[in-house]
Amino acid sequence: MSASLSLTPLASPTILAVDDDHGVLGLLDTALRSAGYRVLLADGGRHAIEVYENSENPVHLLLT
């Protein structure tokens, strides 16, 4: 018997993805959300800092 992990919205880890290519951000957003993560997006370093500081949830992973 295999155990399955079901992430609820409150338990979903948050990932902050940063890239200057909007196509890459769109791909990351789609893939990570479909895997059950909360996703925050930023198109550069300064924007990433703003998103991080304004996030209501803790950021568990920074993907650059």
matplotlib code that plots the C-alpha trace (Angstrom):
import matplotlib.pyplot as plt

x = [0.0, 1.4, 0.7, -0.3, 0.5, -2.3, -1.3, -4.1, -4.0, -2.9, -0.1, 1.2, 4.8, 5.4, 8.0, 9.3, 10.4, 12.6, 13.5, 13.7, 12.1, 8.3, 7.9, 10.0, 8.0, 4.8, 6.1, 7.3, 4.0, 2.0, 4.2, 4.6, 0.9, -0.1, 2.2, 0.4, 2.7, 1.8, 3.8, 5.0, 6.6, 9.2, 10.9, 14.1, 16.0, 14.4, 10.9, 11.7, 12.6, 9.3, 7.3, 9.1, 8.6, 4.9, 4.1, 1.5, 2.9, 6.5, 8.6, 9.9, 12.1, 13.6, 14.0, 16.3]
y = [0.0, 3.4, 6.6, 9.6, 13.1, 15.6, 19.3, 21.5, 25.2, 26.1, 23.4, 24.1, 25.3, 28.7, 29.1, 32.5, 32.1, 34.9, 35.2, 38.1, 36.0, 36.1, 32.9, 31.0, 32.5, 31.4, 27.9, 27.7, 29.1, 26.5, 23.6, 24.4, 25.3, 22.0, 20.2, 21.8, 24.7, 28.3, 30.4, 33.9, 35.4, 38.2, 39.5, 40.7, 41.1, 44.2, 43.0, 39.7, 41.6, 43.5, 40.3, 38.5, 41.4, 41.7, 38.0, 37.0, 33.4, 32.4, 31.7, 28.1, 28.1, 30.8, 29.6, 31.7]
z = [0.0, -0.9, 1.0, -0.9, 0.1, -0.5, -0.1, 1.1, 0.3, 3.8, 3.8, 0.3, 0.3, -1.3, -4.1, -5.2, -8.9, -10.3, -14.0, -16.5, -19.2, -18.9, -20.9, -18.4, -15.5, -17.2, -17.6, -14.0, -12.8, -14.6, -13.7, -10.0, -9.5, -11.1, -8.7, -5.7, -4.8, -4.1, -6.6, -6.4, -9.5, -10.0, -13.1, -11.4, -8.2, -6.9, -7.7, -5.9, -2.8, -2.9, -3.5, -0.7, 1.8, 0.8, 0.9, 3.5, 3.6, 4.3, 1.2, 1.4, -1.7, -3.9, -7.5, -9.7]

ax = plt.figure().add_subplot(projection="3d")
ax.plot(x, y, z, "-o")
ax.set_aspect("equal")
plt.show()
